[in-house]
Amino acid sequence: MRARLVAFAATAALIAGCAVGPAYERPTSELPAAWKDVPFQGMSATGDRWWTLYGDPSLDKLVDEALAHNQNLVLAAARLAEARALARVADAALVPLVDATAQRDRLRSSERSSFPPPPGIPIERNTYRAQINIAYEIDLWGRLGSASRAAYADLLASEAAQETVRISLVTDTVRSYFGLLALDAQIEATRRSLALREDNLRLQSIRQQAGLIGDFDLRQLEAEVAAARAQLPALERSRTAEEAALAVLLGRSPRGITEDAIARPPERGEPPAPVVPEGLPADLLLRRPDVVTAEQRLIAANARISAARAALFPRITLTGYLGSESAALADLLSGPSRIWQLAFALAQPIFQGGRLFGEIEAIEARERQALAQYQNTLQEAFREVRQALAAQTRSREIFEAESARAAALRDALRLARIRYENGLVSQLEVLDAERNLLGAELNRLEALRAQRAAVADLVKALGGGWTGLDPVAAVRK
């Protein structure tokens, strides 16, 4: 009997895995051979800690805090753990299921029934039973194997999705941090301008009382001071909102969001060096985590088609048990009490009212959706990279132009004050020069923030430091 069982199991193993679904092939895409708008020279942001290219220890600490405590990253990790557990559940269907049972029954038979117990058989009796049960479905058409491949692809998709959350978190933290520094600098520049205007207003008030200037000139000065003072609340409101948003990214408690300050160093005025992509478009973009996620979803949908089609074919199940049964507990392990059973079951769907074909059509439609999503994700990835490369270059040009403008207006204000003190120009020209300089300073600071953000956006668009997942679709079976 044992030899026949082994032979039957070997035959089942040979014919198992006859999949009836389509084999997965990566969709073809027309990829460019090179990037456009790449800086002539720059640095490559490789490695897990790409944000260190800014050379800012305060930023490094904030990013580490965000990676340790951000709740979106905790949520992504929990989803990954769920996908890993579901993959184990799917794998479990491929191996025999074994369990053990122990049972004690006490039975009393009727003495007045049509079939009373024969003489010598007690009316009340005990039955003890212990057995090991085995159940195994032969995966003849690959249904279980396809379901396992689909679960594993979902696991890889969850891993890539977690990496996407991580990259987005780091990028948002970098952008928010430099946005906060820009607002600090803008507030400081506005306060300096306001202090100078207030000092000038006090001086001109004395001159107006002495009859050296008229009321019109004084009122203009008062209006300019009020205009500069009105800019401060809006900037401070924006800074408070940015600080709260950054605290949430860092995963701080409600009390921390309300009370704890964000540490930042004194503002430095130079943007980071440009980032240059390393490698060809296909090398980088096919490793982007969201592209990997979309492809693994497509692989999972493809595998589920095989599982759905296999449901149309017969299912072969082997079941059996081995154990002992006796009326007395002392005889349970004796030789005569041994029991066993081996069963073979074949189930073939005949009429399901179209349910199985409907399930196949639904899964095929989901595969087409996954294919469209993959192609769309790939298109968006190339769009984001091209846009980020251009934004990095143009934002640097804007910063250099705004810096030159601010320097020129600073000199122009100095000359306007000298000319005013010598009676060559009116107070109006000095006011215009002050207003233009403040606007140029604010624009320069905004351009510096945009340049720093553009570098982070490019690294994010390229997959977060070129350490993404393997672009080859990972399929175990």
Secondary structure, 3 states (H helix, E strand, C coil): CHHHHHHHHHHHHHHCCCCCCCCCCCCCCCCCCCCCCCCCCCECCCCCCHHHHHCCHHHHHHHHHHHHHCHHHHHHHHHHHHHHHHHHHHHHCCCCEEEEEEEEEEEECCCCCCCCCCCCCCCEEEEEEEEEEEEEEECCCCHHHHHHHHHHHHHHHHHHHHHHHHHHHHHHHHHHHHHHHHHHHHHHHHHHHHHHHHHHHHHHHHHHHCCCCCHHHHHHHHHHHHHHHHHHHHHHHHHHHHHHHHHHHCCCCHHHHHHCCCCCCCCCCCCCCCECCCCCHHHHHCCCHHHHHHHHHHHHHHHHHHHHHHCCCCEEEEEEEEEEEECCHHHCCCHHHEEEEEEEEEECCCCCCCHHHHHHHHHHHHHHHHHHHHHHHHHHHHHHHHHHHHHHHHHHHHHHHHHHHHHHHHHHHHHHHHHHHCCCCCHHHHHHHHHHHHHHHHHHHHHHHHHHHHHHHHHHHCCCCCCCCCCCCCCCC
